Amino acid sequence: MKRWFITLFLLSLVALLVFAALMLARPEVPLLAPAGLIVAAAAPLGFFAWLFIGGPARTDRHPVLVSAIIGLGAVLCAAAVYRYGEVWNMFLAGGIGVLIGWMIYLRWYSVQPAAPNAPVPGQPLPPLTLQTEDGAPIESEALRGKPAVLVFYRGNWCPLCVAQIRELVAAWRDVADEATLWFISNQGQGQTRAIAANFDLSGAFLRDPDGLAARTLGLHAPGATPAGLELLGYPRDAAVPTVIVIDAEGIVRFVEVADNYRLRPDPSVYLQVLDES
C-alpha cells in the first residue's frame, strides 16, 4: 500500500504542477487559481528534490515550512474561487488534495513498521549469514574480536540512506582501525557493488539475500520500496533503517530502529559507544 502511495503521490504532484503551468498561460484563467496550485504542488516536490540533491541525512519530523507553503497555495486557490466563482473549484480541490497527500506522507508513509523483536542491548547478536558484494557468504561470527557497527539501509534508491552512509563514512576515519563497519541491504549484487564503488571501504557493503538477516532481527519492512523501482531490479521489501553497535564479544550495546524513515541518529550518538566496548 505504501509503495503505491509514494509513487502515485509524486506522479500526481508533477501532473498538477504541469496542469497549473499550462493554465497559467491561458488568458481566460485568473492568475490566482493556477498560481495557488503551483505553490501548493511545488512545495512538496521541492522537499523531495532537496532530499535527492541536497543530501540531508535526516529531516525534522514535521517540516513545518513545507506544510505552511502548501497551505498558502490552497488559500490562494480558495481566494480564486471566492473572487471568480465556483468554476475554479478544480484548482481548490487540487490544492486541498496536495495538503491531504502531504499529511498522509508525514503521518503514515514516513512511519516505519514497529520492531518489537529487534535486538536488545545486553543480549548477543543472533547468528547472521550475509554475502559480500562479490557474492561470497560471510557469517556474523567474523565480527568477533572487534567492536562493530551494523547499519541496515533500504537501498541505493533511498536518498536519506545514502546520506546516512556518507555521513558515517566521514566520521569513521577516527575509529576505522579499532572497529568493523557493515552496511547491510537486501538489494541486488549489482546495486551493492555500485554503492560500494562510491566509498573507499573494502568489505563494508554486504547483501542480505531475501532479507533473511533483517527477518531474524525483526527489522523486515514488507513493501517498503516505491512501486516501479522493481523494474530497475530493486526488491519490493527492505529493512527498517537501523543502527546496531556490538562489542568485541558480539554483545549488542546500542540499537536504534527508525520509527520514521526520515529520522536517523547522528554518528556521534553511537560511535561513542565503541569507546566503551
Rosetta blueprint (number, residue, H / E / L):
1 M L
2 K H
3 R H
4 W H
5 F H
6 I H
7 T H
8 L H
9 F H
10 L H
11 L H
12 S H
13 L H
14 V H
15 A H
16 L H
17 L H
18 V H
19 F H
20 A H
21 A H
22 L H
23 M H
24 L H
25 A L
26 R L
27 P L
28 E L
29 V L
30 P L
31 L L
32 L H
33 A H
34 P H
35 A H
36 G H
37 L H
38 I H
39 V H
40 A H
41 A H
42 A H
43 A H
44 P H
45 L H
46 G H
47 F H
48 F H
49 A H
50 W H
51 L H
52 F H
53 I H
54 G L
55 G L
56 P L
57 A L
58 R L
59 T L
60 D L
61 R L
62 H L
63 P L
64 V H
65 L H
66 V H
67 S H
68 A H
69 I H
70 I H
71 G H
72 L H
73 G H
74 A H
75 V H
76 L H
77 C H
78 A H
79 A H
80 A H
81 V H
82 Y H
83 R H
84 Y H
85 G L
86 E H
87 V H
88 W H
89 N H
90 M H
91 F H
92 L H
93 A H
94 G H
95 G H
96 I H
97 G H
98 V H
99 L H
100 I H
101 G H
102 W H
103 M H
104 I H
105 Y H
106 L H
107 R H
108 W H
109 Y H
110 S L
111 V E
112 Q L
113 P L
114 A L
115 A L
116 P L
117 N L
118 A L
119 P L
120 V L
121 P L
122 G L
123 Q L
124 P E
125 L L
126 P L
127 P L
128 L L
129 T E
130 L E
131 Q E
132 T E
133 E L
134 D L
135 G L
136 A L
137 P E
138 I E
139 E E
140 S H
141 E H
142 A H
143 L H
144 R L
145 G L
146 K L
147 P L
148 A E
149 V E
150 L E
151 V E
152 F E
153 Y L
154 R L
155 G L
156 N L
157 W L
158 C L
159 P H
160 L H
161 C H
162 V H
163 A H
164 Q H
165 I H
166 R H
167 E H
168 L H
169 V H
170 A H
171 A H
172 W H
173 R L
174 D L
175 V L
176 A L
177 D L
178 E L
179 A L
180 T E
181 L E
182 W E
183 F E
184 I E
185 S E
186 N L
187 Q L
188 G L
189 Q H
190 G H
191 Q H
192 T H
193 R H
194 A H
195 I H
196 A H
197 A L
198 N L
199 F L
200 D L
201 L L
202 S L
203 G L
204 A L
205 F E
206 L E
207 R E
208 D L
209 P H
210 D H
211 G H
212 L H
213 A H
214 A H
215 R H
216 T H
217 L L
218 G L
219 L L
220 H E
221 A E
222 P L
223 G L
224 A L
225 T L
226 P L
227 A L
228 G L
229 L H
230 E H
231 L H
232 L H
233 G L
234 Y L
235 P L
236 R L
237 D L
238 A E
239 A E
240 V L
241 P L
242 T E
243 V E
244 I E
245 V E
246 I E
247 D L
248 A L
249 E L
250 G L
251 I E
252 V E
253 R E
254 F E
255 V E
256 E E
257 V E
258 A L
259 D L
260 N E
261 Y L
262 R L
263 L L
264 R L
265 P L
266 D L
267 P H
268 S H
269 V H
270 Y H
271 L H
272 Q H
273 V H
274 L H
275 D H
276 E H
277 S L
